[in-house]
Amino acid sequence: MGVNAWLEEQSFRGQALIGAVLVAILTFALNYSSGPVVAAGTAIISGTVMGGAYYLGLRVFTSDQPNSS
């Protein structure tokens, strides 16, 4: 099973969490030269914003969800 197939089996919240963690790790690594505390703070903020945006985008633009009306 490929990564894409595995990711599609995850819930919207799971997909957003995985994306947020990946963004946070990458942001931390890229900002580590500024210091570990600054890098951690930036990573937390970036991961939260990107994960939240990804989750909302999945909820709004995916047609697989049940109709709420």
N, C-alpha and C positions, 0 to 999 in steps of 0.2 A: 504494500500500500504506500502510495506516495504521500508527500507532505500535504499537498493540496487536498487530496481525498480525505486524509485524516482531519485536516482543519475544517473541512466542510461538514464533518460529522459532529463537530463541537457546537454548543449552543452559542447564541449571539454574545452572551456575557463571557463565555469561555474564549471565543475568538477575540473579543475586545481585550480581555485580560492578557492573553498571549501577545497580542500586538503591543499593548502598553508595556509589558515587561521587556520585550525586545527593544522598543524605543528607549526605555529607561537605561538599559544596559549599554546601548550604543551611545547615548548622550553622556552617561557617566564616563565611558572610556574616552570620548573625544574631549571632555572638559577636565580630565584628571590633572592636567598640567596646571590648572588654576587652583588646585588644592582639593583634597578629598571631601571636605565639608561643602564647599561651593559646588563641586561636581555632583554630590549626592542630592543637594537641594534642587539643582537644576534638573537632574534626572527625575526626581519625584514629580516636580511640576510638569515637565514635558510628558512623562508617561501618563499622568492623570489627564492632562488635556487631550493628548492624542488618543488614549484609550476611550475616553468619554465621547469624543467626536466620532470615533470609529463605531462605537456601540450605537450612538444615535443615528448615524448614517445607515447602519445595517437595519435598524428598526424601521426607519422611514422608507428606505428605497428597496427593501427586499419584499418580493411578492409572496414569499412562502409563509408569511404569518397569517393567522386567521383574521377574518374581517371583524372589527370591533363593534360594528353597528348592528 
